[in-house]
C-alpha cells in the first residue's frame, strides 16, 4: 500500500464523530506502549502509533508560547498580579 492509499482511507473518516474498531483496524497497524517515566513529579508514558501504509510519524513538540504576566489596577493603591503557574518567586 502507498501513501495515497492511506490518504484515501483517512478521507473516508474525516467527519467521523466516533472512533470505531473497524476504523482502527483500517488505519493503524500497531500501537507500542513504552515504559512509564516520572518527569517533574508527573508520570508520563510515551506511545508510538504505527499507521498502515506510512509507519510511525514523528510530530515535533510545538514550542510553548510565553504566557504574559497580567497586572490589574482594581482600585486606587491596589494591584492584583496573575502569573503563570510555576513562575512565582
N, C-alpha and C positions, 0 to 999 in steps of 0.2 A: 504494500500500500504506500501511497505517496502523501506528501503534504497537502496536495489538492484534495485527495480523498478525505483527509482529516477535516479540512475546512468545510467540505460539503456536509460531513456529519455534524459538525458544530453548528452550521447554519440551520439545520433541522430543529435544533433546540434553543435557538436564540431567544424566543419568547416563552420558554418553559417557566411555569410557575412552581414546579416541584421537581426534585431530583428523584428519578425512579431507578430501580435496579437495571432495567434494560438500557437506560441512558449511560449508566456507569459501565456496563459491560461493553457498550459500543465505543465509548470514549477512552476508557482507562485500561491499561494493560495490567499494572500492579501499583500498590502503594507500599512504600517502605517506611516503617515507624522506627526512628532511631532512639538510642538511649537518652533518657531524661537527664538534663543538666540543671544545675542551680546557678542562676546569674542574678547578682544583686538581691539575693533572698527570694527570687521568684523561680519556680520550677518551669523549665522550658523544654519542649520536646519538638524536634525537627522531623518533618515529613518530607519524603521525596515521592512525587507522583510521576509515574512513567505513563505517558499517554500513548495510545495506539498511533502508529504512523510517524510520530515525531519524537518519541522518547521523553526524557525529563527536560523541563525548561528551567533555566536559571533566571529568576526575576530579581533584579538588583533591588536592594533596600532603597526606598525613597529617602532622600535627605530630609531630616526633620526641619521644619520651619521654626525659627526662633519665635517664641511666644513673648509678646511685648509686656512689660510691666505696666499696669494700669493704675493711675493715681486719680482719685476723685476728690474735689472740694465739696464736702457735704454741707458745711456751714462755716461761717467766719471762724477761723482759728482751728478748724477740724479737718484733717485729711485722712482718707482711707486708701490704703495701697493693696492691690491684689497682685500677687506674683505667682508664676507657675510653680507647681509642686516640686519640691526638691531644690529650689534655688534660694530659699530663705536663709539668712545668715544667723 
